């Protein structure tokens, strides 16, 4: 009698197997059938529940940035920048804010190798007291294009050929050769910075031009930089190729292992600041995503330190379901006339609504940890109380929710009231060669230049088809315009007649 009582106590302490609706069931391995060898019975709803859920375990992968990793951490303010912004996460030296950071490759599918030659995504969700701030950038300060209407075309060239279903160097170089604005990013990608040694040893950038507003409603433009405190470390092209075969999840494993061993990776957050008056007078368009702001003119200003110190307990729940959108800014941080940024303000939340559902911000990893009040209701997978019986319209006579006018921004001065589809506006937008040339001659050393040329020659050697000569010569013209020595070296590596290319440039 005593043993029976003890056994029952042991059973009560264990967790019963149940359906998703909480109904306990006794058999999880054998389907109900008509006899031991008979057909299965339709009434076994446990089988249906298991298989139906299994069939839906894979949500649509991200169209870009599908392969990635993430970790939680903290951001600590180390320097006072209140003269530039009233954002509360920066309002006190020593203040800490919890965050989630996701790093990723861009073009590959979820199962691809994370040591591929590719830009790396660098996205941070700051859980601030005034809402979630998503800073969604890359490990490069520039990008391939400067107008969002080109984005889907560009990404198609990084995906699979519609006929062969293979990656196509021909598609990539054809697009790049037809869009000289891509040259700056192409040269970064083809350098060893295109194959970083995991995620811990690369810088991060907001890339876009953003703005900051201070307590006096004075506005400045800013760029965000995250400098790795582990030091820059890259694979060579050959090393990256070998690692793809040894461990296609190298970068993921490297981050998890480091944090598990309490070697918490850190980045120094810095900003560049440009006044509206300076923006008017720069020889280049400061809102062009293919351009950088020279550090000599706009030096880096220290802000704080970011540390990753916690691996998510469940990758799917806290990384795969995470959603970042540049539209999510907090009071004291805002946008700019950056065309690519303007396009992302709409496209990113729209992508999340497709992939995760209209209520994606209720998923715990995306949910603001502080109070949220609005009149959005219903929709697929509403997982909170749907505001119960509260009014779902505004204004109303029953609640005390109000629009706080203290968060209203000052009007933004626009350059023009004329609407048109501008290709170039004469503000330096059509100079696609000066900064790539300086990257090659000033920022790179001989070792970097050697590897860059070798990687370009290797990548362009994959161009195929009847348009091969046209694409190769067109791209070589861009390299020559950036720097003659670069053009000559790539042409020699490809076995191309240099004089012929030089003659074509004159036309």
Secondary structure in CASP SS format (residue, H / E / C, confidence):
PFRMAT SS
TARGET T0000
AUTHOR 0000-0000-0000
METHOD secondary structure of the structure
MODEL  1
X C 1.00
X H 1.00
X H 1.00
X H 1.00
X H 1.00
X H 1.00
X H 1.00
X H 1.00
X H 1.00
X H 1.00
X H 1.00
X H 1.00
X H 1.00
X C 1.00
X C 1.00
X C 1.00
X C 1.00
X E 1.00
X C 1.00
X C 1.00
X C 1.00
X C 1.00
X C 1.00
X E 1.00
X C 1.00
X C 1.00
X C 1.00
X C 1.00
X C 1.00
X C 1.00
X C 1.00
X C 1.00
X E 1.00
X C 1.00
X C 1.00
X C 1.00
X C 1.00
X C 1.00
X C 1.00
X E 1.00
X C 1.00
X C 1.00
X C 1.00
X C 1.00
X H 1.00
X H 1.00
X H 1.00
X H 1.00
X H 1.00
X H 1.00
X H 1.00
X H 1.00
X H 1.00
X H 1.00
X H 1.00
X C 1.00
X C 1.00
X C 1.00
X C 1.00
X C 1.00
X C 1.00
X C 1.00
X C 1.00
X C 1.00
X C 1.00
X C 1.00
X C 1.00
X E 1.00
X E 1.00
X E 1.00
X E 1.00
X E 1.00
X E 1.00
X E 1.00
X E 1.00
X E 1.00
X E 1.00
X C 1.00
X C 1.00
X C 1.00
X C 1.00
X C 1.00
X C 1.00
X C 1.00
X C 1.00
X C 1.00
X C 1.00
X H 1.00
X H 1.00
X H 1.00
X C 1.00
X C 1.00
X C 1.00
X C 1.00
X C 1.00
X E 1.00
X E 1.00
X E 1.00
X E 1.00
X E 1.00
X E 1.00
X E 1.00
X E 1.00
X E 1.00
X E 1.00
X C 1.00
X C 1.00
X C 1.00
X C 1.00
X C 1.00
X C 1.00
X C 1.00
X C 1.00
X C 1.00
X C 1.00
X C 1.00
X C 1.00
X C 1.00
X C 1.00
X E 1.00
X E 1.00
X E 1.00
X E 1.00
X E 1.00
X E 1.00
X E 1.00
X E 1.00
X E 1.00
X C 1.00
X C 1.00
X E 1.00
X E 1.00
X E 1.00
X E 1.00
X E 1.00
X E 1.00
X E 1.00
X E 1.00
X C 1.00
X C 1.00
X C 1.00
X C 1.00
X C 1.00
X C 1.00
X C 1.00
X C 1.00
X C 1.00
X H 1.00
X H 1.00
X H 1.00
X H 1.00
X H 1.00
X H 1.00
X H 1.00
X H 1.00
X H 1.00
X H 1.00
X H 1.00
X C 1.00
X E 1.00
X C 1.00
X C 1.00
X C 1.00
X C 1.00
X C 1.00
X C 1.00
X E 1.00
X C 1.00
X H 1.00
X H 1.00
X H 1.00
X H 1.00
X H 1.00
X H 1.00
X H 1.00
X H 1.00
X H 1.00
X H 1.00
X C 1.00
X H 1.00
X H 1.00
X H 1.00
X H 1.00
X H 1.00
X H 1.00
X H 1.00
X H 1.00
X H 1.00
X H 1.00
X H 1.00
X C 1.00
X H 1.00
X H 1.00
X H 1.00
X C 1.00
X E 1.00
X C 1.00
X C 1.00
X C 1.00
X C 1.00
X C 1.00
X C 1.00
X C 1.00
X E 1.00
X E 1.00
X C 1.00
X C 1.00
X C 1.00
X C 1.00
X E 1.00
X E 1.00
X E 1.00
X E 1.00
X C 1.00
X C 1.00
X C 1.00
X C 1.00
X C 1.00
X E 1.00
X E 1.00
X E 1.00
X E 1.00
X E 1.00
X E 1.00
X E 1.00
X E 1.00
X E 1.00
X E 1.00
X C 1.00
X C 1.00
X C 1.00
X C 1.00
X C 1.00
X E 1.00
X C 1.00
X C 1.00
X H 1.00
X H 1.00
X H 1.00
X H 1.00
X H 1.00
X H 1.00
X H 1.00
X H 1.00
X H 1.00
X H 1.00
X C 1.00
X C 1.00
X C 1.00
X H 1.00
X H 1.00
X H 1.00
X H 1.00
X H 1.00
X H 1.00
X H 1.00
X H 1.00
X H 1.00
X H 1.00
X H 1.00
X C 1.00
X C 1.00
X C 1.00
X C 1.00
X C 1.00
X E 1.00
X E 1.00
X E 1.00
X E 1.00
X E 1.00
X E 1.00
X E 1.00
X E 1.00
X E 1.00
X E 1.00
X H 1.00
X H 1.00
X H 1.00
X H 1.00
X H 1.00
X H 1.00
X C 1.00
X C 1.00
X C 1.00
X C 1.00
X C 1.00
X C 1.00
X C 1.00
X C 1.00
X C 1.00
X C 1.00
X C 1.00
X C 1.00
X C 1.00
X C 1.00
X C 1.00
X C 1.00
X C 1.00
X C 1.00
X C 1.00
X E 1.00
X E 1.00
X E 1.00
X E 1.00
X E 1.00
X E 1.00
X E 1.00
X E 1.00
X E 1.00
X E 1.00
X C 1.00
X C 1.00
X C 1.00
X C 1.00
X H 1.00
X H 1.00
X H 1.00
X H 1.00
X H 1.00
X H 1.00
X C 1.00
X C 1.00
X C 1.00
X C 1.00
X C 1.00
X C 1.00
X C 1.00
X C 1.00
X C 1.00
X C 1.00
X C 1.00
X C 1.00
X E 1.00
X E 1.00
X C 1.00
X C 1.00
X C 1.00
X C 1.00
X H 1.00
X H 1.00
X H 1.00
X H 1.00
X H 1.00
X H 1.00
X H 1.00
X H 1.00
X H 1.00
X H 1.00
X H 1.00
X H 1.00
X H 1.00
X H 1.00
X H 1.00
X H 1.00
X H 1.00
X H 1.00
X C 1.00
X C 1.00
X C 1.00
X H 1.00
X H 1.00
X H 1.00
X C 1.00
X C 1.00
X C 1.00
X C 1.00
X C 1.00
X C 1.00
X C 1.00
X C 1.00
X C 1.00
X C 1.00
X C 1.00
X C 1.00
X C 1.00
X C 1.00
X C 1.00
X C 1.00
X C 1.00
X C 1.00
X C 1.00
X C 1.00
X C 1.00
X C 1.00
X C 1.00
X C 1.00
X C 1.00
X C 1.00
X C 1.00
X C 1.00
X C 1.00
X C 1.00
X C 1.00
X C 1.00
X C 1.00
X C 1.00
X C 1.00
X C 1.00
X C 1.00
X C 1.00
X C 1.00
X C 1.00
X C 1.00
X C 1.00
X H 1.00
X H 1.00
X H 1.00
X C 1.00
X C 1.00
X C 1.00
X C 1.00
X C 1.00
X C 1.00
X C 1.00
X C 1.00
X C 1.00
X C 1.00
X C 1.00
X C 1.00
X C 1.00
X C 1.00
X C 1.00
X C 1.00
X C 1.00
X C 1.00
X C 1.00
X C 1.00
X C 1.00
X C 1.00
X C 1.00
X C 1.00
X C 1.00
X C 1.00
X H 1.00
X H 1.00
X H 1.00
X H 1.00
X H 1.00
X H 1.00
X H 1.00
X H 1.00
X H 1.00
X H 1.00
X C 1.00
X C 1.00
X H 1.00
X H 1.00
X H 1.00
X H 1.00
X H 1.00
X H 1.00
X H 1.00
X H 1.00
X H 1.00
X H 1.00
X H 1.00
X H 1.00
X H 1.00
X H 1.00
X H 1.00
X C 1.00
X C 1.00
X C 1.00
X C 1.00
X C 1.00
X C 1.00
X C 1.00
X H 1.00
X H 1.00
X H 1.00
X H 1.00
X H 1.00
X H 1.00
X H 1.00
X H 1.00
X H 1.00
X H 1.00
X H 1.00
X H 1.00
X H 1.00
X H 1.00
X H 1.00
X C 1.00
X H 1.00
X H 1.00
X H 1.00
X H 1.00
X H 1.00
X H 1.00
X H 1.00
X H 1.00
X H 1.00
X H 1.00
X H 1.00
X C 1.00
X C 1.00
X C 1.00
X H 1.00
X H 1.00
X H 1.00
X H 1.00
X H 1.00
X H 1.00
X H 1.00
X H 1.00
X C 1.00
X C 1.00
END
